[in-house]
Amino acid sequence: MKVNKRSIAAFGAITVLTSLALAGCAGGSSDDKSSDAGAKSGKLTVWVDAERVDALSGAAKAYEKKTGVEVDIVGKDVDTIKDDFIQQVPTGKGPDITMGAHDWLGELSTNGVVAPIELGDSSKDYLPVALQASTYDGTTYMLPYAVENIAVLRNTDIVKDPATSFDDMIAKGKAAGLAQPFVVEQGKDGNPYHLYPFQTAFGAPVFGTDDEGSYDPTDLQLGSDGGFEFANWLSAQGKAGTLNTDIDGEIAKQQFIDGKAAFWLTGPWNVGAAKDAGINLAIDQIPSPTSEVASPFAGVKGFFVSSESKNKVAANDFLVNYIGTEDVQLELFKAGNILPALTAAADTAASDPIIAGFQKVGADAVPMPAIPAMGAVWEFWGVAEAAIINGADPKATWQKLVDDVTAAIK
Amino acid sequence: MSQTTIEQEAPQAPPTKRQRQAARIAEAASGSIRWMLLKILLLAIVDAIALYAAFVLVTHQEWLVLGVVLVVAVLVNWIYFSRRRIAAKYLTPGVIFLILFQVFTLLYTGYIGFTNYGTGHNGSKDQAISSLMASAQERVEDSPTYPVTVVERLGTLGLLVTDPDDGEASVGTNDQPLQDAPDATVEGGRAVAVDGWTTLSFAQVISRSSDIEKISVPFSDDPNDGAIRTPDGQNGYLYVSTLQYDAAADTMTDTRTGTVYSDTGVGAFTAENGDQLLPGWQITVGLDNFVRAVTDSSIRGPLISVTLWTFVFALISVASTFFLGLLLALVFNNTRMRFRNGYRILLILPYAFPAFLSALVWAGMMNESFGFINQVVFGGASIPWLTDPTLAKVSVLIVNLWLGFPYMFLVCMGALQGIPDDVNEAAAMDGANPWQIFRRIKLPLLLVTVAPLLISSFAFNFNNFNLIYMLTGGGPRFTDVSIPVGHTDILISMVYKVAFTGQTRDYGLASAFTILIFIVVAVISIVSFRKTKALEELN
């Protein structure tokens, strides 16, 4: 016998791997148990982002107790959850339900991986912006659970009163002796999401809306007169140094926490960091550079049902009749500290002044467009804004942006 | 045993067949029974797993993969139980690895390059049809919510519907429009049972999910009134369909506009005016992706400058890291140097850091107004390290030099120590100065060992996605093209941007690009390796 023991061991390990990998390819993972519901009432596999696993597991257990349907909560990485979902659903391996954001909708429905959801009479129990965001092309695809928008965080130790306008904000900060009173996340490729409230204040949304209130990709409003006014304003702010593309998310946070900036335009996800640094916070309306209201984008988070789910009945029941209840929405709120999408839960959550502040700003918010054409806008928008802030000719650069986007959408 | 038997066998007669067999068994048994047992145990584990995999595969009806698993399992058993095939015993694990992780990936990428796989062409045609049909269901405006109960009669599922306004119950199936059911049992405003029908429990409803989905009870004899469907088995809604699929003609008809969409072989239902219904499905498109990769006007422009920069980047990176590494290796190879080991450890540090992390740190240090380099080293100057096209390229090269020289340093160090000292001595005796010794003797000898590594380093840098993506993200953006590609983008990062950014993915195009890049790298490598053979002959 001249068999080398190492070769046997190696071969053993490899064959194990091979068979596992091959079995994995074919879908031997636990996800599949959901598909062969036999004598049991069935099983739902739900993908959620890793932070919210705990918040949902209580609800999952309660639901299981009530209906006998086993709910398997799988924590997934936020960055990969959408791509994994799009790739796995057509192979029949994906989950029954996934957590996601409303601006995925265009992509998910173009790929045919989501099933419509019927909220029925409960639809009027949700915040209007949440409901609007969950609907794509006239069909509802998402059960919303949270609404998120940016607002201005103010360090009340430096500036006592809220600013009445953008210029007032800068003046108040300078009066308090700050070189850079206001920070907002940018970066070398810009960050249009955070600048959008100022753009809307100039009356230039990205897309116009049709009769039903859905965004109309053929009606690009970027190139309206307001858009060019906004570009001029950006250029002026860039020269004055109030907007700076060198300030990225981390630097903005650091400036605010160090007390070098009194105003920070950001979302609820940064409140924790500011509070931890011991800063006394107030949440303000976004000060407008014009007489119009500065409306930020609203991002809505929710749950989607896979179009290939073998348990759609249970999935719909779990979402509409269970996740859509006040208790579960509040439970999810505790995990993420973002305003619940269910009106009743939102009102309860707003007993916290910070949440109430975001809710108030959110009343002016508009849903971020979920139409696929928005992808083309994102590709050029930030870079154009960054170039203008850094001194490029506002008119020509903005016109180029409009032309590029128009060409890309066509 | 008696003396005579031994004497009889002593003459070296050729052993009989049985004797040889016996000897072999004896050898195997005496060799090491433990290894034998271990072998059987390992094979048993492997077979058990293969069996499990086979079982899973049968339940999923994946016949092709099942066949592969079985063939591999049988082959593996045969090879390792066989007494010969020593070579195969060594090669099998490697070959399995090679096929699984290299050949399969390569072929699969190649295959994707010939398909339209991407956003909107993600699955099969059946999936596209069912998805289109599902999203074409539109709830009749202002229609109420009907409490429903799923009932069954003679194997046919039906819905027992309660009218929310007057509480009247009615029952119907897919083929039979709703009919009044006055004798239904009503509990809390919901009809829960009716004579002649069996009521399904919630658990039964859930376990027959796909059947429930197919229930669509016409509201009346007029199809325009819509049909009642129930998404959750408890509440029904009135829907009308805006799309109609004609299986015989393979067309989709929009019932509102009358537009007919048919399968024209482009992977989506297409109207005569070119409008497509998405989702479509995945089809093979032949060389389309390759043609697009080189002819699409929005890609072709930047493709040339990006390709040039990719070559410049890879060549300068290899050259700069190699010469810095070599220089330091020569210095630290000098035995008169003190604390050599300490310095060496310091030099290897950049190599020990994950490259993408270093790139991120460098990106932070090169920030124009807040970065360490401008703030501290240049005393507050605002040098646009990453935002000026030329400086950004220089920055990329500097950072890559910092990241890459330790590797070259290590390699050269090893190679230098492999050159015997007497060669140097002989040269020195002949009157050569240090530069001549280096130029004529050390460098050629060194190159014999290092040249293949330089080629692989070139191939690595040619596809050095991490660095570009983390440091500059390809920016600053070209201002004159309409795709999001920038001055420091190399081919692989451009592929990434063209195919994966934004909301429209195009895996087919990306695979086509990958194949083209693979061909370029392969050709360069083959040519270079031929050249290095010449170097070896010099030895």
Interface residues (C-beta under 8 A of the other chain):
Chain A: M1 K2 V3 N4 K5 S7 I8 A9 A10 F11 G12 A13 I14 T15 V16 T18 S19 L20 A21 L22 A23 C25 A26 G27 G28 D32 D36 A37 G38 A39 K40 S41 G42 T67 G68 V69 I86 Q87 V89 P90 G106 E107 S109 T110 N111 G112 V113 A115 P116 I117 E118 G120 D121 D137 G138 T139 K188 D189 N244 T245 D246 I247 D248 I251 S307 E308 S309 K310 N311 K312 V313 A314 N316 D317 V320 N321 P372 M374 G375 A376 W378 E379 F380 V383 A387 N390 K400 D403 D404 A407 A408
Chain B: E27 A28 G31 S32 W35 M36 L38 K39 L42 L43 I45 V46 I49 A50 Y52 A53 V56 L57 T59 H60 E62 V65 L66 V68 V69 V72 A73 V76 Y80 R83 I86 K89 Y90 T92 P93 I96 F97 L100 T119 G120 N122 G123 S124 Q127 A128 S130 S131 L132 A134 S135 Q137 E138 R139 T145 F202 A203 V205 I206 S207 S209 S210 I212 E213 T230 P231 D232 G233 Q234 N235 Y237 L278 P279 N367 E368 S369 F370 L386 T387 T472 G473 G475 P476 R477 T479 S482 I483 P484 T501 G502 Q503 T504
